[in-house]
Amino acid sequence: MKIRLEQCAPRVGDIDGNTQMICHAIHDATQQHCDVLVFPELVVTGYPPEDLLLRPAFMDAVDQAVRHIIQQSKQSIVVFGAPRHDGHALKNSAFIAWEGKLAAVYDKQCLPNYGVFDEQRYFVAGDGEHVIVAVNGWHIGLGICEDLWRDDLAQSYSRQEQLQSVCDVWLNLNASPFHEGKQQQREVLTSRRAKQFGCPVVYVNPVGGQDEVVFDGGSHVVDVAGNLILRAPLFEQGCFDCDVTTPKPCIYTLPDRLEQIYQALVLGTQDYVLRNGSRQVVIGLSGGIDSALTAAIAVDALGKENVLGVLLPSLFSSEHSIKDAQDLAENLGIAHITLPIVEAVSAIEHTLAQTFEAWGASEPDVTEENIQARVRGILLMAISNKTGRMLLTTGNKSEMAVGYATLYGDMAGGFAVLKDVYKMDVFALCRHINQNKEIIPQNTIDKPPSAELRPNQKDSDSLPDYDVLDAILKASIEDRMSVSDIAAMGYDEQEVARVVRLIRLAEYKRRQSPPGIKITARAFGRDRRYPITHGFREEPWD
């Protein structure tokens, strides 16, 4: 049984484009004498189509596409995902086509409603009909993404005599987003299911960025004993063939953790910018590590000719930071300009001086610091508006967690590349980029982080050291641990309480930030949803 895994990159809502891609793949699979061709979940619409599903015109176009794809099926059995309305409700379905006809339809039974998933808003669960389909002499088991993860469903299948005696292969159509460590979890799961089901398992996953999520591919096949016999590369489109009856192992090596994160950031940035009609970006270069990493990612995603760096020195910008920014731009080969903000900041402060003095608030504080950040935001957004370049913001997850960012200042822009990357991982990624040669200036990596909005300012003046801060943030955000439990890990209880309080207070800022790429298991936004206004206090000092 020669099975082709189509690790493709459907675009959400581009039904015509996706259909053409599917039909081209069908023609090629037929020419290559493939027995079965398998596409990812909802490949016709892209994933997740969200409220597009509620538009009648959208579903009419989907129905037409499904009929056309079925007609294109020839000698190869074609298995593909699309939404369908069965006359009563909307289903997330897998269509099985052969010789120009519909052989069967399987409806997803387990609809995830956590993290980035919101399927119960749109779909009604299937009843388990057509779990095993007989077509062209083969008995094929079917599942869609979450169906494979549910132990109770898998156990019910494994007890079925039909499955154990006649199922030749299990096909699982997926739309599984990346987060660090996800591929290892998938392969452990499919290995366990193959042993339970008593047949090989084929796992097909798409590639590409869609708003805040990145699909990393990683399609793979395990044999009846749970051994990996095929793994497609991460973050690459392609078709991959596997004969599950007489397999010849083809296993692409998994990149290490940092390389996976970096590739996800590059692909997510590339697809967000290009799929939203832009090709070029602009980035404010401060000489700091966050803007340096953002610029390096943008160059790999879009090409150096499409990245513009803007230096925006203030009264407090150090000479070494200006030089670091210039060196970075030269190392990356990107165009860069310098727009000093001293005069603009001075003019705004002069305009406000009399008003502030009348209120008895003439002493400089964070207000003046924020004016600098917002002047930079104005200039960068003006360049974006005038040139059509998308402005990439540079804030990281550690800063966004505790609100160490200026609303309408350094948070202004179209896409937040590092929104889900902790500060310690920012350092690690920069060292990773510099493995073969210095691209990020070493001084940028070595110097203490600073916003440089007042004399001799350092981030550590306002925050714990980043290794401590990140550990507290991960325990609170990812693991949902209480203040007392985090403190029991060896951290100062009052410091932990302060950090947790900052997370809560910064919710209103995060709601107004641009979208960014999901890297961790619990990204801000769709993964982690807290009300801005609420009265719950978990700890007495919260």
Buried (B, 14 or more C-beta within 10 A) or exposed (E): BBBBBBBBBBBBBBBEEBBEBBBEBBEBBBEEEBBBBBBBBBBBBBBBBBEBBEEEEBBEBBBEBBEBBBEBBBEBBBBBBBBBBEEEEBBBBBBBBBEEEBBBBBBBBBBBEEBBBBBEEBBBBBEEEBBBBEBEEBBBBBBBBBBBBBEEBBEEBBEBEEBBEEBBBBBBBBBBBBBBEBBEEBBEBBBBBBBBBBBBBBBBBBBBBBBBBBBBBBBBBBBBEBEBBBBBBBBBBBBBBBBBEEBEEEEBEBBEEBBBBBBBBBBBBBBBBBBEEBEBBBBBBBBBBBBBBBBBBBBBBBBBEBBBBBBBBBBBBBEBBBEBBBBBBEBBEBBBEEBEBBEBBEEBBEEBEEEBEEEEEEEEEEEBBBBBBBBBBBBBBEBBEEEEBBBBBBBBBBBBBBBBBBBEBBBBBBBBBBBBBBBBBBBBBBEBBBEEEEBBBEEBBEBEBBBBBBEEBEBBEEBBEBEBBBBBBBBBBBEEBBBEEBBEEEBEBEBBBBBBBBBBEBBEBBEEBBBBBBBBBBBBBBBBEEEEEEEEEEEEEE
